[in-house]
Amino acid sequence: MRVVSSESPVRPRALRRLAIPVVVVAVLATTACSVPVSVPAPESAADPACSTVMLALPQEIDSLGKRVTTSQSTGAWGDPAAVVLSCGTPERGPSSDPCTTVDGVDWTAKENEDGGSWTLTAYGRVPRIEVTIDTSKVSSAAVAAALSPAVSLSPASKHCSAPAAG
């Protein structure tokens, strides 16, 4: 009669083989619940400077978690997305939008026609970076502060000018 110990080397090996698929399934299950945010591809999304910015983006903005997007050089935070970033958007003409500097990055701000969102633009950055914000979910100040370290990796070609003293 052969006695098999409960500490047989076969058992831990079998458990290790089982543990790997369980971990993979758990990871897939958590990522499968979140549908990617549909964001149109920016005109200059392939600009190498966008890659540098994208790799430095924060995983969270004011407690809003980062989401997967459908296009290169884009980012989104919140579910539903309350912050959407696009790097490589087309250059626009002169603007009278107010400009504020946050951590070395000049940001212009414009209220969108829908009245419930604003667009921040990293002024004078090449490539151009725009961020649309649902201001009922997060403040523009929190977004600019969270994104400025990553955006500062994009070269500045110009800066906001201060209004003339009256």
Order of alpha helices (4+ residues) and beta strands (2+ residues): alpha-alpha-beta-beta-beta-beta-beta-beta-beta-beta-alpha
